[in-house]
Each structure stands twice: as C-alpha cells, then as structure tokens.
C-alpha cells in the first residue's frame, strides 16, 4: 500500500487531463496529491471529469494550476505524465510517458484513466 503521508505532484503540459485524473485517483487512495501544468489550460477537460465520475470521483471543481504555484521540494515524488515535461527545468522522480488524450474520444480518456490506476497500483507495490 502507498504510504498515506506520501505527497505527490503530478505534472503534465496543460494540467487539464492526465495530471488532473492522476490527482483525483491518488486522492481517492488517501494520498496528499496535487497536479500542475507547465502551460496550464483554461479548464479541466470534460472527458476527464466524466471518466472519473464513472468511478464516483468528483474533479468537476478542479482548475488547472501552474508548476510555478508549487515548491516541488515539498513533495516526496514529482511524477511527469509525458509529452515533453521531462525536458523542462523541473525535478521529476519518474515520468510515466502517457499519451495525451486531449481532444480524443472518451474511450481514450478511459484508457488513460485505467493506465494511471495501474501505475498507482504499481507505485503502491513499490512503497509497500
């Protein structure tokens, strides 16, 4: 099981899809999780909200945030979602390299959500 006191920051480009879903899923596991983007979008993607709602997780009130709003040193893990985030001047403990579902079908968002869930389970196993 993931250590409940672990603080995780999930980072992607726009903070509208992958990192928002990761934050919601991690919080559902009881983690202290946040998400941010290197170039934050205007709003969380509707499909991201919908596919988490299918699991009973509400991220409808979330707003995209900038990595500049966070002190990455205050997190135990900083996880990149992919799409060039690792090329930025940002501490990443790992990069999950997930394809960006932005503007994709709801099935693509479900697939991304399920992959994030799998990776959180793997992280849990590593921390146990």
Buried (B, 14 or more C-beta within 10 A) or exposed (E): EBEEEBBBBBBBBBBBBBBBBBBBBBBBBEBBBBBBBBEBBEEBBEBBBBBBEEEEBEBEEBEBBEBEEBEBEEBBBBBBBBBEBBEEEBEBEEBBEBBBBBEBEBEBBBBBBEBBBEBBEEBBEEEE
